[in-house]
Amino acid sequence: MFPKESADLIDLLDKLLQFDPRKRLTAEQALGHPYLKLYHGANSASVPPPTDIAMPFEAAKPGVEQMRELVWQVRLSPPRPASPRASQGRRLGMPARSPLP
């Protein structure tokens, strides 16, 4: 499904996106995953800030069907120019996301 991505990234996503919460990684386990080894032992000053992801629809408390539609809109929307902070995330292998219109 993601042929250009590393096996470690695919493994981490697989473990984070488990439907059954008992099978899903905890935050601590995820942070210890090999894909995030760049951050192992890092202090907060050396870790770049997270990318900005605007999700103003969350304040409206959409229903399940509305949320599905909004997620698809974000997923299918063309990429927008990234902020400098977002480009830091892409250098670390994190995808850029477009804010909702």
C-alpha positions in Angstrom: 0.0 0.0 0.0 2.9 2.4 0.8 5.8 1.0 -1.3 8.1 4.0 -0.7 7.8 4.0 3.0 10.2 2.2 5.4 9.2 -1.1 7.0 9.6 0.5 10.5 7.0 3.2 9.6 4.5 0.6 8.3 5.0 -1.5 11.4 4.5 1.6 13.7 1.3 2.6 11.8 0.0 -1.0 11.9 0.5 -1.1 15.7 -1.0 2.4 16.2 -4.1 1.9 14.0 -5.3 -1.3 15.7 -9.1 -1.2 16.1 -9.0 -3.1 19.4 -7.5 -0.7 22.0 -6.0 -3.6 23.9 -3.8 -4.4 20.8 -2.9 -0.8 20.2 0.4 0.6 21.3 0.5 3.0 24.3 2.1 6.4 23.8 5.2 5.1 25.7 5.4 2.0 23.5 5.0 4.1 20.4 7.8 6.5 21.5 10.1 3.5 22.0 9.4 2.1 18.5 12.5 1.8 16.2 10.9 4.3 13.7 11.2 7.0 16.3 14.7 6.1 17.3 15.8 9.7 16.3 14.0 10.9 19.4 15.1 8.2 21.8 16.9 10.0 24.7 16.3 13.5 23.1 15.6 16.4 25.3 12.7 18.7 24.4 15.0 21.4 23.0 16.3 19.1 20.3 12.9 17.8 19.1 11.3 19.9 16.4 7.8 21.2 17.1 4.9 19.2 15.6 3.4 20.3 12.3 0.4 22.5 12.3 -2.8 20.7 11.4 -5.9 22.9 11.4 -9.0 20.9 12.2 -11.6 23.6 13.0 -14.5 21.2 12.4 -13.7 19.4 15.7 -15.2 22.3 17.7 -18.6 21.6 15.9 -18.7 18.0 17.3 -19.7 16.4 14.0 -21.4 13.0 14.0 -19.8 9.8 12.7 -21.0 10.3 9.1 -20.0 14.0 9.0 -16.6 13.1 10.5 -16.0 10.5 7.8 -16.9 13.0 5.1 -14.6 15.6 6.6 -11.7 13.1 6.9 -12.1 12.2 3.2 -12.2 15.9 2.2 -8.9 16.4 4.0 -7.4 13.3 2.5 -8.5 14.0 -1.0 -7.7 17.7 -1.0 -4.6 18.9 -2.9 -1.6 19.8 -0.8 -1.3 23.4 0.2 1.9 25.4 0.6 3.5 24.3 3.9 4.6 26.5 6.7 8.3 26.3 7.8 7.3 24.2 10.7 5.5 21.7 8.4 8.6 21.3 6.3 10.6 20.3 9.4 8.1 17.5 9.9 8.4 16.3 6.3 12.2 16.1 6.7 11.5 13.6 9.4 9.2 11.6 7.3 5.9 13.0 8.5 3.3 13.9 5.8 2.0 17.4 5.3 -1.7 17.9 5.8 -4.0 20.5 4.3 -6.3 22.4 6.6 -10.0 22.2 5.8 -11.5 24.9 3.7 
